[in-house]
Amino acid sequence: MTRTTNARIAGVAYLLYIAAGYPSMLLSDRATSGADMAAKLAWLLLRGRLVPVSLAALGVIASAVIAIGLPLQVMEVLPGLVTRLMWLPILVFELVLAVWLIVKGVATPEAR
């Protein structure tokens, strides 16, 4: 493929990403009702939990490993094997989350 074709594909993908993201943002705004940001965050933390705490903790740990590992990879501090292994927690999280969502679904938010 040529550079022009790649650029066109990237442009179309970016527009689709924006088109899909805007409705998601509107739905998220409606789902997290609250007067200010603190109220919205409190609602999400207390009532909006959609997955088990252990699964969410795995996601946080996996994200932290990547957040620490990527700059070290760019600076070429980590050896090649470590840079490949640091993606395993993300892989485990994504696969477990996918199976969880397929099998169990998500919790229904409480009515106000």
N, C-alpha and C positions, 0 to 999 in steps of 0.2 A: 504494500500500500504506500501511497505517496504521502508526503508531509501535508499536503493540502487536504487529502482525504481524511487523514488522522485529525487534522484541525476541525474539519466539518463535523466529524463524529463526536469529537469532544464538545463542540459548541451545541450540538443537538442534545447530547447527554446532560450538559449543564442546564439547558433550558428545561428539560424534563425534570431534572432535580429540583429546580425552582418551582415548577408547576406542581410537583408532588409535595414539596415542603410547605407551600403557602396554606393549603387546606389543613395540613397536619398542624400547623401553628394555630390556625383558627380553632380547630377542635380541641387542642391542648389548652388554649386560653379559656374555652367554655368549661372544660372539665375541671380546671383548677380555679374555682371561683374564690374570690377574696378581695378585701378592700385594698390591700397593699401587698408588696412582695413578701413580707414576713407572714402574712395570713395565708398566702398561696403556698409557701414552703411548708408551713405548719400543717396545712391540709394534706399536702403530698406525703409528709412524713408520718402523720398520725392515721389518716384514713385512706390514703391513695396507694398504699403498698399493693403491688400487683403480683409480686413473686415472693417466695419465702426469704427470710432474712439471711439464711445461710447461702442461698444462691446469689443474692445481692452482694453479700460480703465477698464471695468468690469473684464477682465482677469488679469490685473495688480493688481487690488485691491484684487481679490480673492487669487492671488498668495502671496501677501503681508500678508494677514490674515493667511494663512497657514505657511508662513515663520516665522512669529512671534509666532503663536500658537503651532507649533510642538515642539520647544524646551521647551516651558512652559508645554506642555503635558508630555514630557519626564521627566521633573523635578517635575512632579506631583503638579504643582502650580494651574492649572485650574481644576475645578470640571468636573465630567463626562459629564454633560449636555452640558457644553460649548465646550468640545472637540468634541462632536457629531455635534453641531450646526456650528462650524467653517468650516465644509466641505460644508455647504449649498451654499456659494457664488461660489465655484468651480462647484458644481452640476448645478447651474443656468447657469453659463458661458458655461459649456460643452453642456448642452441641447440647449441653445439658439444658440450657434455656430453651432451645428449639424443641427438644423432646418434652419439656415441662409445658410449654405453651400448647403443643399438640395434644398431650394427654390430659392435662388438668385445666388448661385455659387460665384465665385470670380471675381474681376476686372481684365481685361486684361491689362498686363503691356504695357506701352507706347513704341512705336518703337523709336529707336534712330535715 
